[in-house]
Amino acid sequence: MKNILIIGGGLGGLSAAISLQSKGYQVTIIDENQHPGGKMMSVKMGGYSFDFGPNTITMPKVFQSVINDAGGDSSSYFQFEKLEKHTKNVFSNGKVLFQSANPEEMIAELRKFDSLGASRYREYLKEVNRLYLLAEKSFFYRVFDSWKDYLSPQLSRSFMKVRPFEKMNHFHRRYFRDEDVLKVFNRYATYVGSSPFSCPATFSLIGHLEMNDGVYYAKGGNTSIATGFRQFFEEIGGVCKFGTRVEEIIVKKKRVIGVSTSDGEFLMGDDVIINGDFITATRNLIREEDRLSFPNKKLDSYQPSISAFVILAGVKEYQESIHHHQLFYSEDYKKEFDEIFKDKRLPGDPTIYISHSAATDPNITKGSNLFILVNAPAIDLKRDEIVQYKEKIYDKLENHGIFIRDSIEVEKIFTPNTIKSKFSAYKGALYGIASHSMTESFLRPSNVSKDIDRLFYVGGTTHPGGGSPMVTISGRNVANYILNRDKV
């Protein structure tokens, strides 16, 4: 029986672990944190329950298939509920637009703002569906272990059809005219940690997932996906070592042979899968002489994705006006992204996102559990900056009629500093590498190590990219690569 070691128990590591364990491998997950799921983390304080992230769930079949394909019944571990009117968008002038996967409802909403958008909405849905189907067929479910893989005629044809040279903002202006409506659809760039004015229009396919397929919530909290994965994995014989840090990946003659841990153990592995930030894991766990393709200088040259300034606020009075997913947009959206990526400072007028899962699932928490997020650059923040910016966020909410400051019973703040230390994230970035240049978008670090045999990477910083479904798919892809190699 072959031993597989997985460093990190996020969704990518868990999905790879389940797929391999169910096929007869002995898999061990090693994670320095005490919980499964990585950034999909539950935070409980004083009777309040929060999902740190991700908050928006799409592609539920991706998660279900991990357990179902391994011989289990995913409904025994987590269940999904579709949110009909999934997002409430509030603009600087106070106007509100609700998003829905029902096209008739969306057209009615768009008529209030954008006659062109209303008339072209079905055309938009058709195009983002086309982008998604192309990406799903040609890109999502495969491992690129050599640059030559990108040169196949079929892949080249597909690549040219997914609008790789057009920017997302330009693409959306084909269908929408109103500047506020454009913000709603351009926000999809932040799902891959990027700016809509810099990232390829290819990522507009996210619109298909939300506006055609729909947005979902895992009952009891989205973290139930991760806890369900862990439970099933252990039930089929997998081993979890949480609270254990990997100190080094041991390489001999250009082949991985195991890892050393903070417990002083050496664990042997026939294969090692890294489920963590590609840059920090590569730099911190592998000796530079063993990774000639990724010396420190190259690793330090990557542009980090968006980070976040997050407030978890437990409010004793239930906030009936706050939707499950709600946004308060900045007046000048382009300026906000320029401040983040060019000036590398906190936005002066931030767009505020709130996840209020109690709006759908009130029994999971007391009062209102507000996950309040502002996009931020991946920089270190000083204590006085953190305090001042928190008050700025509360001030903006009050300008929109949300008075919660005096009703907060529990509060916890996460900054780029926190994310960097808690999740070993590159400079505190949420998605690792930004998806702005062609290389960053389409030639992300491979799932297969270029330098070390039997070493693999899964997670949002490698192919196929960020977002919980893609991360889960990356784990399945690597597992299938190993299974095909071993002809299991």
Residue pairs with C-beta under 8 A, 6 or more apart in sequence:
1 24
1 25
1 26
2 25
2 26
2 270
2 271
2 486
3 25
3 26
3 27
3 28
3 267
3 268
3 269
3 270
4 17
4 20
4 25
4 26
4 27
4 28
4 269
4 270
4 271
4 272
4 273
4 482
5 27
5 28
5 30
5 258
5 259
5 267
5 269
5 271
5 272
5 273
6 13
6 16
6 17
6 27
6 28
6 29
6 30
6 272
6 273
6 275
7 13
7 30
7 31
7 246
7 249
7 259
7 272
7 273
7 274
7 275
7 276
7 281
7 285
8 29
8 30
8 31
8 38
8 274
8 275
8 276
8 281
8 459
9 17
9 29
9 30
9 31
9 33
9 36
9 37
9 38
9 226
9 230
9 240
9 242
9 275
10 36
10 37
10 38
10 39
10 40
10 226
10 275
10 276
10 459
10 471
11 37
11 38
11 40
11 63
11 225
11 226
11 229
11 468
11 471
11 472
11 475
12 275
12 458
12 459
12 460
12 471
12 472
12 474
12 475
13 29
13 31
13 38
13 273
13 275
13 458
13 459
13 475
14 29
14 36
14 37
14 66
14 226
14 229
14 230
14 233
14 275
14 475
15 66
15 229
15 458
15 472
15 473
15 474
15 475
15 476
15 479
16 273
16 275
16 458
16 475
16 476
16 478
16 479
17 27
17 29
17 233
17 238
17 475
18 66
18 67
18 70
18 229
18 232
18 233
18 236
18 238
19 66
19 69
19 70
19 475
19 476
19 479
19 480
19 483
20 27
20 479
20 482
20 483
21 27
21 70
21 233
21 236
21 237
21 238
22 69
22 70
22 71
22 236
23 483
23 488
24 488
25 482
26 237
26 239
27 233
27 238
27 239
28 238
28 239
28 240
28 241
28 267
28 269
29 233
29 238
29 239
29 240
29 241
29 242
30 241
30 244
30 245
30 246
30 259
30 261
30 267
31 240
31 241
31 242
31 243
31 244
32 243
32 244
32 245
32 246
32 262
32 424
33 41
33 242
33 243
33 422
34 242
34 243
35 41
35 42
35 223
35 226
35 242
36 226
36 227
36 229
36 230
36 240
36 242
37 223
37 225
37 226
37 227
37 229
37 230
38 226
38 275
38 276
38 423
38 459
39 52
39 53
39 54
39 423
39 430
40 51
40 52
40 53
40 54
40 222
40 223
40 225
40 226
40 468
41 51
41 52
41 53
41 223
42 49
42 50
42 51
42 52
42 221
42 223
43 49
43 50
43 51
43 52
43 312
43 412
44 50
45 312
45 314
45 410
45 412
46 314
46 409
46 410
47 314
47 365
47 366
47 367
48 312
48 314
48 365
48 366
48 367
48 369
48 409
48 410
49 221
49 364
49 365
49 369
50 312
50 314
50 365
50 369
50 371
51 221
51 222
51 223
51 355
51 357
51 371
52 310
52 312
52 371
52 414
53 371
53 430
54 222
54 467
54 468
55 222
55 325
55 355
55 357
55 371
56 86
56 191
56 210
56 215
56 325
56 355
57 80
57 215
57 216
57 217
57 218
57 222
57 225
57 468
58 206
58 209
58 210
58 213
58 214
58 215
58 216
58 467
58 469
59 209
59 213
59 469
60 80
60 216
62 469
62 472
62 473
63 74
63 78
63 225
63 468
63 469
63 472
64 74
64 75
65 74
65 476
66 74
66 229
66 472
66 475
66 476
67 73
67 74
67 77
67 228
67 229
67 232
68 74
70 232
70 236
71 236
72 232
72 235
72 236
74 228
77 224
77 227
77 228
77 229
77 231
77 232
78 218
78 219
78 220
78 224
78 225
78 227
78 228
79 218
79 219
80 216
80 217
80 218
80 219
81 216
81 217
81 218
81 219
81 360
82 101
82 214
82 215
82 216
83 214
83 215
83 216
83 217
83 324
83 325
83 360
84 100
84 101
84 102
85 98
85 99
85 100
85 105
85 323
86 99
86 100
86 101
86 210
86 214
86 215
86 324
86 325
87 98
87 99
87 184
87 210
87 215
87 323
87 325
87 326
87 327
88 96
88 98
88 99
88 323
88 325
88 326
88 327
89 96
89 97
89 98
89 99
89 180
89 183
89 184
89 326
89 327
89 329
90 96
90 326
90 327
90 328
90 329
90 400
91 97
91 180
91 183
91 329
92 329
92 330
92 331
93 180
94 400
95 112
95 113
95 180
97 109
97 110
97 112
97 113
97 180
97 181
97 184
98 105
98 109
99 106
99 109
99 184
99 210
99 211
100 106
100 109
101 210
101 211
101 212
101 213
101 214
101 215
103 121
103 122
103 125
103 211
106 121
106 211
107 118
107 121
107 122
110 117
110 118
110 121
110 176
110 181
111 118
113 178
113 180
113 181
114 176
114 177
114 178
114 181
115 177
116 175
116 176
116 177
117 124
117 175
117 176
117 177
117 178
117 181
120 174
120 175
120 176
121 175
123 175
124 175
124 176
124 207
125 207
125 208
125 211
125 212
127 175
128 204
128 205
128 206
128 207
128 208
128 211
128 212
129 208
129 212
131 162
131 163
131 201
131 202
131 204
131 205
131 208
132 205
132 208
132 209
132 212
134 158
134 161
134 162
135 162
135 202
135 205
137 158
138 154
138 155
138 158
138 159
139 155
139 158
139 463
139 464
140 464
140 470
140 473
141 473
141 476
141 477
142 149
142 477
143 446
143 447
143 448
143 463
143 477
143 478
143 480
143 481
144 150
144 446
144 447
144 448
144 463
145 446
145 447
145 448
145 481
146 446
147 443
149 155
150 156
150 159
150 442
150 443
159 442
162 200
162 202
162 205
163 171
163 200
163 201
163 202
163 204
164 200
164 201
164 202
164 438
164 441
164 442
165 200
166 200
166 201
167 196
167 197
167 198
167 199
167 200
167 201
168 186
168 188
168 189
168 196
168 197
168 199
168 200
168 201
168 203
168 204
169 182
169 186
169 196
169 197
170 201
171 201
171 204
172 182
172 185
172 186
172 196
172 204
173 182
176 182
176 185
179 333
180 329
182 333
183 329
183 333
183 351
185 204
185 207
186 196
186 197
186 333
187 196
187 327
187 351
188 196
188 203
188 204
188 206
188 207
188 210
189 195
189 196
189 198
189 199
189 203
190 306
190 375
191 203
191 206
191 466
191 467
192 199
192 203
192 206
192 305
192 431
192 435
192 465
192 466
192 467
193 305
193 306
193 429
193 430
193 431
193 432
193 433
193 434
193 435
193 466
194 203
194 305
194 306
194 431
194 434
194 435
194 436
195 337
195 340
195 341
195 434
195 436
196 333
196 337
197 334
197 337
198 337
198 341
198 434
198 436
199 434
199 435
199 436
199 441
200 435
200 438
200 441
200 442
202 441
202 442
203 435
203 441
206 467
209 469
215 325
217 324
217 357
217 360
217 361
218 224
218 225
219 361
220 361
220 364
221 357
221 361
221 364
222 357
225 468
230 240
233 240
234 240
241 261
244 261
244 262
244 263
245 261
245 262
246 259
246 260
246 261
246 262
246 285
247 259
247 260
247 261
247 262
247 285
248 259
248 260
248 285
248 286
248 287
249 256
249 259
249 272
249 274
249 285
249 286
249 452
249 455
250 256
250 257
250 258
250 259
250 260
250 266
251 257
251 286
251 287
251 290
251 452
251 455
254 290
254 451
254 452
254 453
255 452
255 453
255 454
256 269
256 271
256 272
256 452
256 453
256 454
256 455
257 268
257 269
258 266
258 267
258 268
258 269
258 272
259 266
259 267
259 269
259 272
259 285
260 266
260 267
261 267
270 454
271 454
271 455
271 456
271 482
272 454
272 455
272 456
273 456
273 457
273 458
273 475
273 478
274 281
274 282
274 285
274 455
274 456
274 457
274 458
274 459
275 457
275 458
275 459
275 475
276 423
276 424
276 459
277 423
277 424
277 425
277 426
277 429
277 432
277 459
277 461
278 426
278 432
278 433
278 445
278 457
278 459
278 461
278 462
279 299
279 302
279 426
279 432
279 433
279 461
280 424
280 425
280 426
281 424
281 457
282 291
282 294
282 299
283 296
283 299
284 424
286 452
288 295
288 296
290 451
290 452
291 449
291 451
291 452
292 451
293 450
293 451
294 445
294 450
294 451
302 426
302 432
302 433
302 440
303 341
303 433
303 434
303 436
303 437
303 440
304 378
304 426
304 427
304 428
304 429
304 432
304 433
304 434
305 378
305 429
305 430
305 431
305 432
305 433
305 434
305 435
305 466
306 340
306 375
306 376
306 377
306 378
306 429
306 430
306 431
306 434
307 375
307 376
307 377
307 378
307 379
307 415
307 416
307 419
307 425
307 427
307 428
307 429
307 430
308 373
308 374
308 375
308 376
308 414
308 416
308 419
308 430
309 346
309 350
309 373
309 374
309 376
309 381
309 386
309 389
309 393
309 413
309 414
309 415
309 416
310 371
310 372
310 373
310 374
310 413
310 414
310 415
311 370
311 372
311 390
311 393
311 411
311 412
311 413
312 369
312 370
312 371
312 372
312 410
312 411
312 412
312 413
312 414
313 370
313 372
313 404
313 408
313 410
313 411
314 365
314 366
314 367
314 368
314 369
314 370
314 408
314 409
314 410
314 411
315 367
315 368
315 370
315 404
315 407
315 408
315 409
316 366
316 367
316 407
316 408
316 409
317 367
317 368
317 407
318 358
318 362
318 367
318 368
319 356
319 368
319 370
319 402
319 404
321 401
321 402
322 354
322 356
322 359
322 368
322 370
322 402
323 356
323 359
324 355
324 356
324 357
324 359
324 360
325 353
325 354
325 355
325 356
326 353
326 354
326 356
327 351
327 352
327 353
327 354
328 351
328 352
328 354
328 396
328 397
328 400
329 351
330 336
330 347
330 349
330 350
330 351
331 349
332 349
333 351
335 347
335 348
335 349
336 347
336 349
336 350
336 351
336 375
339 345
339 346
339 347
339 348
339 377
340 347
340 375
340 376
340 377
341 377
341 434
341 436
343 377
344 377
344 379
345 377
345 379
346 374
346 376
346 377
346 381
346 385
346 389
347 374
347 375
347 376
349 396
350 374
350 375
350 392
350 393
350 396
351 374
351 375
352 372
352 373
352 374
352 393
352 396
352 397
353 372
353 373
353 374
354 370
354 371
354 372
354 373
355 370
355 371
355 373
356 368
356 369
356 370
356 371
357 364
357 365
357 369
357 371
358 364
358 365
358 367
358 368
358 369
367 409
368 404
370 404
372 393
372 397
374 389
374 393
376 415
376 416
377 416
378 416
378 420
378 426
378 427
378 428
378 429
379 416
379 427
379 428
380 416
380 417
380 428
381 389
381 415
381 416
381 417
386 413
386 415
390 413
394 404
394 405
397 403
397 404
398 405
414 422
415 428
416 427
416 428
416 429
417 428
418 428
419 425
419 428
419 429
419 430
420 426
420 427
420 428
425 432
426 432
426 433
426 461
430 466
431 460
431 461
431 466
432 459
432 460
432 461
432 466
433 440
433 444
433 445
433 461
434 440
435 441
435 465
435 466
444 461
444 462
444 463
444 464
444 465
445 457
445 461
445 462
445 463
446 457
446 462
446 463
447 456
447 457
447 458
447 462
447 463
447 474
447 477
447 478
447 481
448 455
448 456
448 457
448 481
449 455
449 456
449 457
456 478
456 481
456 482
457 478
458 471
458 474
458 475
458 477
458 478
459 471
459 474
460 466
460 467
460 470
460 471
460 474
462 474
463 474
463 477
464 470
464 473
464 474
464 477
